[in-house]
C-alpha cells in the first residue's frame, strides 16, 4: 500500500493538471477571438489566469520532484529560484485582482479621465505588477530564507520561520485585501452620490454601469475571502509547528492539495463570472446541434399538405387583389 505522502502527492498532481487544463482552455478560447482581448476587462482576466496557470505549473513541477527522484535538488540555486518563482506567481494572482479593482474604480469614479481607461495603461500596469512582486519577494533569497524543506524535495521558505512567513502573509493577503476594501468603499460612496443626482438619462446609464462594476468588486472580494479561508490551514500548521516545535509530517502535502483546489476554483469562477468565457466554453464542450431557425418557415416545410398550402396561397391572393370600397 502506498504511503499517505505518496497518495496526497499523486492526488495533488492530478488536481494541478486539471487546473492547468482549465487555464489552457481559457487561453484557447481567448486566442481564437482576438477581438475580445482588446477589451480591458478581458485583458485583466487573462492576466489573472496567466498567474494562476504559472502557479499551477510551478506547483506541478515541485510535486513531480517529490514523486520522482527529487530532481530539483540537483542544483540548489535552481531549487531556490524555483521556490521564488512559485511565490511570485502566487502573489501576482492576488495583485491581479487589485488591478481589476482599480479598473472598476476608474470606470465608476474617474470615468471622465479617459487616460485611466486606456488599453496601453493597463498593459504597463500589468508589467509593473510583476516587477513590484519581484522587488518585494526577491530580498528573501539574499537573506537565506529559502532552504531545502527537510521532508520534501523542493525549496521554499519553511513555515517554521515566523518572521519570513509573516512577511509573506502581509504581501500575499493584507495588501490586496486592504486595497480592494478601500476600492469597494470608494465605489459604494460614489454610487450613493450619483443616486442623489437628478434622474436624467445620462445619470441613469451611469448608475446602471456603476451597479455592474460594484457587482464585479463584490465578486472579487468574495473570491479573495474564499481563497484566504482556504489558505487558513497553513496558519493552523504554522501555529502547530510553533507549539510542537516541529511541523506535522504531511503539512506541505496537505497545503499542496488545498492550493490545487484554490487554483481550480479560480479557473471555474473566472469562467462562470465572465459571460463571454462561459458561453464559449460551454459551446466548446456542449455544442448545440439543434439550433432554432430564425425567420418565417416556408409553408411547404411545415408538414402541411401541398393542396392545403396552395389553397391558402390562393385565398391570400384573392384578399390582396379584392377591390376596395
Secondary structure, DSSP 4 states (H G I P E B T S, - for coil): ---HHHHHHHHHHHHHHHHHHHHHHHHHHHHH-HHHHTSHHHHHHHHHHHHHHHHHHHHHHHHHHHHTT-GGGGSHHHHHHHHHHHHHHHHHHHHHHHHHHHHHHHHHTSTT-GGGG-HHHHHHHHHHHHHHHHHHHHHHHHTT-EEE-TTSSSEEE-TT-HHHHHHHHIIIIIHHHHHHHHHHHHHHHHHHHHHTS---HHHHHHHHHHHHHHHHHHHHHHHHHHHHHHHHHHHHHHHHHHHHSS--TTHHHHHHHHHHHHHHHHHHHHHHH-HHHHHHHHHHHS---SPPPPSPPPGGGTT--HHHHHHHHHHHHHHHTPPP-
